[in-house]
């Protein structure tokens, strides 16, 4: 064999050995799904920590299961391994992988819930996971242990984007917008949130920059709960406020049988105060040059509000396949808001009149919600939801001015209305390795009929529809996240001879960079459209008092809204900090105009030039052992451009709180300054208050006593109009200094199951009638 042949032979032999080595050292893939072990179903468990170890416990690689429990480990060399799955509230599972030489699908790996884990496991890793469009929060054992209900748990998390009022457990966005609360993806009421048992919470998905799916919400809080198939739960809440007559109470009961869940909810809210009064200073400048300054000194009068709620629900769930839900409910409203004052000209108090303004309101609202969700292969979901209600309000107002028993002004307004509202919504979602794609459509239809009688008679018929559609993609490339979407809003309004059709496109973009596990920067820019309410568009004139009327405007158009938001956040136990700058600009905003017409001042909503709001907020919290401290402060700057005015307002604000847990006792203290809002020519003032109290907790029961003090007046508003200005302050001595006592009892029996993840829901808040109060 010559040298050339030997050389070629060695080359071929080396090449063959190389291929053999590559084959021996091939890269394998390990995949599977994490599920919760229950009697009759396998429920996926998301965000489980997966660790691949050598047999000597040396760490090789790791990952986290996705929201559907799926995990995938790629590039694993052949060999012997141990796969570990661990998550708070579940027993740790180890899977032996001996002689791994090819890719393998492990199928379902079952985790068993355990109370031992809740009591003994110490979480040393981060208690949150940053995703493209949300933050996944895992409450730690101390937060769960010190909480009695779902709102209480949310309060202990100290999230930067929300504020919680202890007196009524209401949840709002930190900037004053809507905080949309959901349970397993379904929009839920405050009562349903309160009924959550903290130990049932697997995680909380926190959207402080919501995607197009949640159009109109400032933040979205989604409780993801464990789902069981037998047993049930009972929740009861009661509150009493003194002095005055404030009582609030409700209960929720759930029972599970195999794949079905039955629920009943009932509650009543009541307050009745007899010492409410207001003060006002109005200046009327007439076209002929003369000026009238009128003062109002309030006298104690009654304010009452009763709300009764009842709901029955049924859901049927086939895990990972489909979910059917139906809710039937009824809301009843009974309100009274009365005012009594002495009205007089500034220079002549003795020649004043006694003004009485009595308002009563009653309404019934039956509703139904039918929902269906279907899971398809390859991480696809299709959802359909239909909800409708019938709203029947009855509003009565009697305004009188008397001098020495002589009736000078008598205005009577009766409103009998009926409104049919229906909304249908659906969307499709597909999850990819690189991100997620959503496409959806929502249609709202309102038929409104109102009869206004009394001093004047009007009959209105209105048909309004709004169709919103969108498509959005959100993805991630290493530490860089991005998203883009396009939506459209079609608004159709028909009233008598008026017909309006408007189509606006609403793009959105989001960018983010994750410097490390604790520090990130995000930008979100979007366009939205806000349609006018049906009540603002009624073609009628209603008298406010002897000098003013309120007029509807059927020519109102939708308002485009441009939003830019920059968020810088740092989160590492025990300290979190957040800086957020939000720039909102409304073009053609619907704001009030006031002008004189034949000696009468007319209040009417119109589309004006612009409204610009810039809010800069800094937030910081610290949770050290059993002590929680938080502080939030910033600047709210607003500017409004009307057809005949231009106003600017700066409002510095700060609020904060501290609470401490010692054994079964929890003292707390909160304080907050006023948050003022400018719209058009009106500045709205919120209350400035402080709350201090003490709570006692024993397992599923807690009782609290706390004192709430409103500093100065309760609320107010100031109108800066050059023709008819006003400065109103509202006072309620009973509610301004109130001792509140409440209790919570959250009891479970057997194993509880909490419906499937309902992705969407619709709600109805447009009464459809014109504001008739002064």
N, C-alpha and C positions, 0 to 999 in steps of 0.2 A: 504494500500500500504506500503510494507516494505521499509526499508532504501535503499536497493540495487536498487529496482525499481525506487524510487524517484531520486536516484543519476543518473541513466541512462537517466531518463526523462529530468532532468535539463541539462545534457550533450547534448542531442539531440536538446533541445530547444535553447541552446546557439549556437550550430553549425548552426541551421537554421537562427538565428538572424545574425550570422556572414556572411552567404551567402547573406542574404537580404541587409546587409550594404554594402557588396562588390558590389552587383548589383546596389545599389543606387549610389555608388561612382565610377562607372566604368569610365575608361579612353576612351575618344573619339578622333576621328581624323577629322581634318578640312583640306580639300584640294581644289584646284581650279587652274585656270590659269588667268594670267593678260594679257590683250590684249589692243591694242590701238584702240579707236573708230574712224572708217573712214566710208565713204559712202557705200562702197560695200564689204569691207573685214575686217577681224579681224586679226591684226598683233601682234604677241606675243611681250611683253615688258619684258626683262630680268633684274634681279638685282633690283627689286622693294622692298622697305622696307615694310615688313608686321608686324604689331603690333596687338596683341590681348589684349584688355583692358576690365576691369570690367565696369559696367554701370556708376560707379563713377570715370572713367578715370584712375583707378589704373592699372599699367602695369602687365600683367600675363606672357606672353611669346612672342617671335617674331622670325622671320626668313627672308630670302631673296629669292625671286623667282629665279629659275635657268635661264640659257640663253634662254630657250624656254618659259619663263613666268610661269612655273609650280611652285607651292608651296605646302608644306605639314606641318601642325602643328599636332604633335602627343602628346598623354598623357594629353588631355584637360578634366578636370572634367565637369560634367553636371552643367548647370547654364545659366545665362544671360550674354552675351558678346557683345562687339563692335569690329569688325575687321577693321583695318585702313590700307590702301594702299597708299603709297606716293613715289613720284619720281620726281627729278628735271625736270621741263619742262612740268609737267602734273598736272591737278587738283587733289587734295587729295579726296579719296573716302572712305566712311564709310559704313560698312555693319552690320546691327543689327542681332544678333543671339539670339533670345529669346527662352527660355526653351530648350536649347541644351541638349539632352539626348541620342543621338546616333551619330555615325560618319556621316559626311555630305560631299557631293561633291558640291561645289558652282558653278561649271562650269566656264564660262568666266566672269570675272569682268572687266568692260570696264573703261579705263582711257582716259580722253579727253585732248589733248595737249592744252597748254595755254601759251601765251606770257607773261601773268602776272607773272607766276611762274618763268620764266627766268629772269625777271627784279627785282622781289622782294624777292624771297626765298633766305635765307641765309643758306648755307649748313654747319652745325656744326659737322656732323659726318665725318668719314674718306672719302676722295674723291677717294678712290681706294679699290678694293677687291682683296686679294691674292688668286689665285687658284693654282691647282697642277702644271699646265704648263704655266701659264700666269698671268699677273697682269691686272685687269680691272680698267681703269681710267675713272673717270667722270669729264670732264672739268667743272670748276666752272663758275659762272656768269661773273666774271671779265675776265677770260681767253677767254670766248666766246665773250664778248663785245669788247675786244681790238683786236680781230682777224678778218681778212677780208677773208681768204681762208683756205684751209686745211693744207697747209704747214706752214702758219703763226700760226695756232692753235698749230701745233706740236712744233713749235719753242717756243711758250709761255709755253708749258708743261715742257720744260727743262729736257727731259729724259736722263738718264745717258748713255744709250747704243748707242746713235746716234749723228752724227754731221751734221749740215745743213750749206751749203755755201750760203750766202745771194746773191752773185752775180749771181748765176745760179739756185738757189733753189734746188740743188741736195742734196739727203739724203744718207748718208753712215753710216756703222757701226763705232763705236768709235775706233775699232781696225783696221779699213781699209777694213773690209769685206763687204758683200752684205747686205743692208738693204732692205728687201722685204716688199713692201707696198701693202696693199689690201683694197678693199672697200667691206664690207659685205661678206668677205671671198674670194673675187676674186682678183687675182693679178692685180694691176692697174699701169698705167704710171704716171709720174710726172705731166703731163698735167691734167689727170683726178683727181689727188689729189688736185691740185691747184683749180680746179673748185668746190670743196666741199664748201657749205655754212656752216659756223661754227654752226649756230642754228639748222642744220639738224643732228648734231652729237649727238647720244644718249650716246655712250661710245667709248673708244678706248681700244682694246685688245693688250697688249704689251708683246711680247714673247722675252725676252732677253736670254732665254735658249731654243731655238725652239725644238719641238719634231721631230721625224723621218719624219713626213709629210713634213717638210720644209727643207729637206736635202740640205746643201750647203749655207744656209743663216745664217749670224751672228745674226741678229735680225729680227723680223717680227712685223710690225705695221698694225693692222687691224681696219679700221674705220667702226663702226656699225652705219648706218644712219637710219633715219625714212623713212618709205615707204608709200607713198601716191599714189592716183590713178587718179589725174587730175592735170591740170596746167602744169607748166614747169619752166625752168630756162635758163638763158643766162649768160655766163662767158666770160670775155675778159681780156687779159693780154698783156702788151707791155713794152719793155725795150729798152733803147738806151744808149750806152756807148761812151764816148768821152775822149781823142782823139781816132783816129782809126775809124773803121767802124764795130760796133757791134750792131746788131738789133735782137731782139727776140720778137715774138708775136704769139699768137694763141687764138682760141676761141672754146667754147664748148656750144652746145645747146641741150636741152632735152625737149621732149614733152611726156606727159602721157595721155593715153586714156583707161579708165577702167583698164583691166589687162595687157595692153601692154605699153611698153616704147620704144620710138624711140630716137636715139641720133646721133649727127653729131659732129665730132671733126676735126679741121684743124689747122695747124700751120706751121710756118717757123722759122728756126734759121739760123742766118747769122753772120759770122765775117770775116773780110778781113783786115789783117795788112801787111804793107810793110816794117817794120823795124826789122824783126826777124833775129837774128844771134846767132851763137854759137862759143864757144872756145873749144879746145881739145888739149890734150897732150898725144901722143901715144908712147910707147916704145916697139920695136920689138927685141926680143932676138933670134937669129938664132942658129941652131944646130952646125954650124961651129965656133961659139964663137963670131961673131961680132954682134954689137948692132946698131940699127937705132932708133933715137929719132926724131919724126915728130911732129911739132906744127901746129895748125890750128888757124888762126885769122879770125873771121867771118866778113862778109860784109852784109849790110841790104838786105833782100830778102822777098818774099811774102809767107804768110800763109793764106789759105782760107778754110772755112768750111761752106757748105750750106746743110741743112737738111729740107726736106718737108715731112709732115705727113698728111694723111687723113684717116678717119675711119668712117664707118657707122655701127651702132649697133641696134639690135632689141632683145627685151626680152619679154617673156610671162610668167606670174606668176599666179599660183593658190596657195595662201598662205597655208602652212602646207601640201601641196600635192606634187606639182612638179614645176619645173622651167626650161624653155627652153631659150637658149641664142645663138645668132649667131653674130659674128663680122667679117666684111670684111674691109680690110685696105690696104694701100700702103705706103711704105717708099721710098723716093728718096734721094740719097747721091751724093754730088759733092764736092770734096776736092782737094786742092793743097797744097803741103808742099815743098817749095823750099829752098835750101841752096846754098850759095856762099861764098867761103873762099879763103884765101891765105894759101897754104900748103908749108912748107919748113922744111928742116932739122935744128935741133937746132943750129948747128955750122955754117950753111951757109944759112942765110935768103935771100941773094940776088939771090940765085939759086932756088927759089921756083917756084911753079906752081899755076895757078888759077884753083880752083876746082868749078864746078857747079854740083849740084845734084837736078834735077827737077823731082818731083813726082806728078802725078795726079791720082785720083781715082774717079770712078763713079759706082753706083750700083742701081739696082731696086729690091724691095722686096715686092711683093704682098703676103698677108697672109689671112687665114681664121681660125676661131675658132668656133667650135660647142660644146655646153655644155648642159648637162642634169642632173638635180638633182631631186631625188625622196625621199620624207619623208615617212617612214613606221611607223607602230604602235610601241609603247613602246620605244620611243626615239631612233629610228634607222634611219640612213641616208645612201643612196647609191648615188654615184656621178660617172659620166662618162664624160670624156673631150677628144676631139680630136682637134689638131691644126696642121696646115701645112703651109709651105711657100716655095716659089721658089726664090732663091737668085742668082742674075746674076751680078758679079763684073767685072769691067774692070779697070785694073791697068797698068799704064805706067810709066816707070822710064828711065831717060837718065842721066848717070853719065859721066862727061868729066873732063880731066885734060889737061890744055894748058900751054905752055911756049912760050911767044912771038908769039902768034897766031899759034904755032905749036901744033897740036893735038897729045898728047902723049897717052892718054887713052880714049876710047870711049866704054861705056857699055850700051847697050840698052836691057831693059826687058819689055816685054808685057805679061800681063796675061789676058786671056779670060776664064772665068769659069762659071760653072752653078752647083747649088747644090739644091737637093731636100731634104727637111727635114720634118719629120712628127713625132709627139709624141702622144701617147695615154696614158691616165692615168685614174685610177679609184680607189676608196677606199670605204670601209664600216666602219661605226662608230656606236657604241652602247654605250649609256650613262646609267650607273647604279647609284644607290644611293652612292656606295662606290668609284666610279671612272668612267673612260671611257676606252673603248677598240677600237683601230684602226687597220685596216689591209688594205694594199694597194699595188698597183703595177704600175710601170711606165715603158714605153718602148719608146726609142728614136731610130730613123732610119735615117741615113744620106747616100745619094748617091752623091758623089762628082766627078766632071770631070773638070780638068783644062788643059789648053794648054798654055805653057810657050814658047814664041818665042822672037826673037831678036838676041842677041849675041849667045845664045844657044837655042836649041829646046827640049822640054820635053812634054810628054802627060801623065797625071796621071788619074787613075780611082780608086776610093776607096769606099768601103762599110763598114760602121761602125755602130754597134748597141750596145746599152746599155740598159740592163733590170735591174731595181731596184725594190725590193720587201721588205716588212717589216710587222711586227706585233708588237704592243706596248700596254702595259697596264699602266695606271697611276691612283693611288689611294691615299686616305688620311685616317689616323686613328688619330682622334683628332688633335693635333698640329703637327703630323708627316706626311709628304707626301713622297711618294716613286713612282718609276716607273722603268720598265724594258722592253726592247724590243730587237728584233733580226731582222736583215735585211741582204740582200745579193745583191751583184752587179755582174752581168755577162756582160763582155765586149767582143765583137766579132769584130775583125778588119781583113779585107781582102784587099790586095793591090798587084796586079800582082801575083807573086809567094809567097808572104808572107801571112801567115794565123796565127792569134793569137786568143786564147780563154782563158779568165781568169775569175775565180769565186772567190770572196772574201766575207766572212761573216762579218757583221758589228753589233756587240752587242752594247747596250747602257744601262746605269743605271743612275738614278737620285734619290737623297735623299734631304730632306729638313726638317727644324724644325722651326716652328713659335712660338717664345717665347711669343710674344703678338701681338697686332694689328699693331705695328710699327716696330718691330725688327725681322729679320729672317736670317737664314743661309742656303745656298743651295750648293749642290755638283752635278756636272753633268760630267759623263764620257762616252765617245763614241768612236767608230771606224767608219771611213768613207773611201771611195775610190774615187780617182780623176783620171779619164782617161786622156790620152794625147789628144791634139787637132789634128784634121785632117791636119791642116797646118804644124805642127811640123813633121808629118810622111811622107810627100811627098818625094818620092825617086828621088831627084834632087839636083844639085849644081847650086847656083846662085852667081855671082860675086858681092861683096860689093864695092870694089874699086880695085886699081891696086895691092894691097898686100893681100886682104882678100876675102874669099868666105863663103857663108852660105850653109850648107848641111842638107838635111832632113834625118830622121832616121826612117825607117819603123819598126824597132825592139823595139820601145818604149813600155813599159808595164805600166799598171795602178799603181798609187801610194797609198798605204794604209796610212791612217792618224789617229793618236791617239791623242785624245783631252781630257784634264782634266781641269775642271773649278770650282773654289770655289768663291762664292759670299756672301758677308756680307752686308746687307743693313738696313738702318734706314730711316723711312719716317713718319714724323709727321709735319703737317703744323705748321709753315712756313718753316721748315728746312728739307732737305733730304741729306743723305750721303750714299756713296756706295764704297766698296772696292772689287776689283775683281782681282783674280790671275788666269791666263790662261796658261796652259802648252800644247804646240803643238809639236808633233814629227811626221815627215814624213819619212817613210822608202822607199827606192828606189825612191827618188824624181826625177822628170824630171827637170834637170838643165843643163846649158850650159857647154860645154867643148871647149877649144881652144888648137890647136896643129898645129905644122908645118908639111907640106907635100910638098916636092919638091919645097921649097922656097916660098910657099904660106901658109898663116895661115887660118886654117879651123875652123869655128864656127859651132858646132853641138850639139843638145840636146841629152842627154844620161840619163839613170837611174843611179844615184849615190848612195853613202852609206847612207846619212841621212841629215836631216835638222831639227834643234831644235830651237823652239822659246818660250820664256817665257816673258809674259807681265804682269806687275803689274800696275794697274790703280786705282787711288783714285779720287772720284768725290764728289763735294758738291755743293748744291744750296740753295738759300734762296729767298723766295717770301714774301715780307712784303708790304702790301698795294699795291701800284702801282710800286714798285721797284723789279726788278729781277736781281739777281747776281748769276753767276755760275763760277766754276773753275774745270779744269780737268788736272791731271798731273800723270806722272809715268815713268817707265823704260821699254824699249823694248830691250831684249837681244836675239841675234840670233847667231847660230853657224851652219855652213854647212861643211859636210864631203864629199869631192869628191874622185874620184879614184886617183887623183894626187894633191889634195890640201886640206887645212883645214883652215877655216877663222872664226873669231868671231867679232861681232859688238855690242856695247852698245849705246843706244840712249835714252837720257833723253828728255822728252817732257812736254810741258804745254800749255794749252790754256784756255781762259776764256772770259767772256763778261758781260756787264751790260746794262740794258735798263730801261727806266722810262716812265710812261704814265701820262701825264698831260692834262686833258680834251681830245681834239682831236689830241694832239701832242704826238709823241713818239721818243725821241732821243735814240740812241743806239751806242755801241762801242764793237768790238770784236777784239781779237788778238790771234795768234797761232804760235808756233814755228814749226820747220820742223819735219816731221815724216819719218824717214829713214827705208828702208827695205833691207834685205840681202837675196839674193837667188843665190845659187851657189857661183860665184866669183864676182857678181855684186851688188853694193849698189845703190839703187834708192833713190833720194832725192826729196821730195815734196817742195813746196814753203813755205816761211815764210812771213806772211802777217798780216795787220791790216786794219780794216774797221770801219769807223765812219759815221753816217748819221742821218737823220731826216725824220720822216714819218708823214703824215697827214691823218686822217681817218674820214670819214663821212658816217655812215651807211654802205652800201655795196660798198663804193668807198674808195680807198686809193691811195695816191701818195707819192713816196719816192725819196729822193736825198741823195746819199752817195758816199764817196770817198774811194777807195780801193788802198792800197799801198803795193806792194810786196817788202820785204826787201832783198836786194842783188839780186841774180839771181832767175829766175822763177822756174827752175827745173834742174835736172842733174842726171848723173849716173857715177859711178866709177867702172871700171873693174880691179880686183886685180890679173889677170892671170900673171904668171911669163914669159910667152912667148910673149903675146901681151896685155899689159895693156893700159888702156885709162882713161881719166878724162875729162868728157864732162860737159859743163855748157851752158844752154839755156837762152837767153835774149829776151825780147820783151818790149821795152820801152813804147809803147802805152798801152799795157795791164797791165804793172807794176804800172802805175800811172793813174788811170782811174776814171773819174766821171761818175756815173751811175744814170740814172733817169728811174723810172718805175711807172706803174699804174696798179691797179686792179679794175675791175668793176664786181661785183657779184650780179646779179639781178634775182629775183624770181617773178613769177606771178602765181596766183592760188595756188594749193597745189602740192608739188613736191613729186615724188615717185622714190626711188632708188633701183631697182632690188633686187632680193633675195640674200641670202648668198651663194655665189659661193665658194665652199670649196677649189678648186685647180685650177691651171693654169700652163701653160708651156711657156717657153720663149727660144729664140734661139739667141746665141751670138757668135757662132763659125763660123768665116768667111770661113774656110777651105782652105785658101791660105797661102803660106809662106810669112813671113815678108821679104821685099826686100829693105828697107831703110838702110842707113848707120848707 
